[in-house]
Amino acid sequence: MRPIYTTKNIILGNISITDTLKFNLLAACAAFIHLCIGLIFLYLGIIPLSIYNFLVLIIYVFIYYLVKKKKFVLSYILAYFDVFMHSFISTILVGWDYGFLLYLIMLVPISLLIAYSTENFPRRTFYPVILSGLDMIIFICCSYYSDLLPAVYPSPGEKIISLVYSFNAFMVFFTIIIFSLLFTFEIRNAQIVLERRNQRLDIIASLDPLTGLLNRRSMEEHMNVSMKKAKEQGRIFSLVLCDLDDFKRINDTYGHDCGDQVLLKVSEIIRSHMREFDYVCRWGGEEILILLDCEKSIAKMIAERIRYGIATAFISFDDEDISFTMTFGISSYAHNKQLDQMIQEADEKMYVGKRNGKNKVIT
C-alpha cells in the first residue's frame, strides 16, 4: 500500500514530494488568497477589483488541469504573471499602503524554489532571474507612482488599510514558510533516499554476487576488528576455512550451473548455523571462511554441526540427487599471532583433512 502524504512520511523518506503536489499546493494557496481578497474588495465596495479576483479563480482551475497534464512550465508562468499583474493593478488602483506589492517580494524565493526543485524544468536559472528582475522594476515603479499620484479609489480609513495590509503580510509570510518547509523536506527526503541507496550499494559491494555471503574484502575488515579486540581486550576468536570436496568433479560431470547450486546450498546451510556476531564469506572459488567469536573447542563443535548438515544434504539437478561434503580446518588466536598466520594454519589443517579421507574437521 502506498504511504499517505504526511509530514512524518516525508521526513522519514517514505514518500517523496512530487512536482504535482507542489504545483497544486501553489495553485491552492493563490486561489485561496484571491478568494479572500475578492471578498475584501467586495466589502470595501471596490467592485471591479472584486470581480477581477473572482474571475482569476478560473485561471487556477485551468492551472490545475495543466498540472494534471504535467505542463509545469506553463503553469509556473501563468501563476507568476497572475500574481504579478494583480499586485500591480491593485497597487495602482487602491494605493501602496494596502501591501499588495508584498506578493511581488514573495514571488522571488518561491519562483526559485519551484524552478530548482521541479524535475526537468528547462532553463531553471533564466526564468526566475528574468521574472524576479521584472518584479523589482514594477516594485520600484509602483513606489514612484504612489509618491506622485493618488490612488484611484479613496481611502476607507487607516484602520481598514492596516487590517488589509496585515492580511496581505500574513499570507505572504505564510506562503513563504509553507514552501520553504516543502523545500526543506524535499532536501531531507533526497538525503535520506541517497543514504539508503548508499547503504544498499555498500551492502551489495560487501557481498559475493553468487552466494550472498560476504566477499573477501569485507571479511578482511571484520577480521581486522576481531584481531584488534583480541590484542586490546583479550578476546579469543577462531577462523574456520572450509573447502568443497571434489568440487571440480561436480563441475566437470554436471556443469557449472550445478556447481553454483551446490555453492548456494552450502552457503545456506552454513548461514543457518551462524550466530548474530559470526561472519562467513566466500574466500575464493569453492573455499569459504568463517569468523567465529569463540575459542577453538566451540569452533570445532560449530564446524562439526555444519559438516554434518552439509554431508546429509543434497540438491536435485536434472532429475538426479547430488550429494557433497566439505573439509574444515580451524585455527584460533594466540598471543602475537597474525591474521595471515591464522589463515595459513587453518588452510594447512584443512589440507590435512583432505589428505586423510575428506569430510573432516581438523583442529
Secondary structure, DSSP 4 states (H G I P E B T S, - for coil): -PPP--HHHHHTTSS---HHHHHHHHHHHHHHHHHHHHHHHHHHT-HHHHHHHHHHHHHHHHHHHHHHTT-HHHHHHHHHHHHHHHHHHHHHHH-GGG-TTHHHHHHHHHHHHHHHHSTT-TTTTHHHHHHHHHHHHHHHHHHHHHHHS--SSPP--HHHHHHHHHHHHHHHHHHHHHHHHHHHHHHHHHHHHHHHHHHHHHHHHHB-TTT-SB-HHHHHHHHHHHHHHHHHH----EEEEEEETTHHHHHHHH-HHHHHHHHHHHHHHHHHT--TT-EEEEEETTEEEEEESS-HHHHHHHHHHHHHHHHT-EEEETTEEEE--EEEEEEE--TT--HHHHHHHHHHHHHHHHHTTSS-EE-
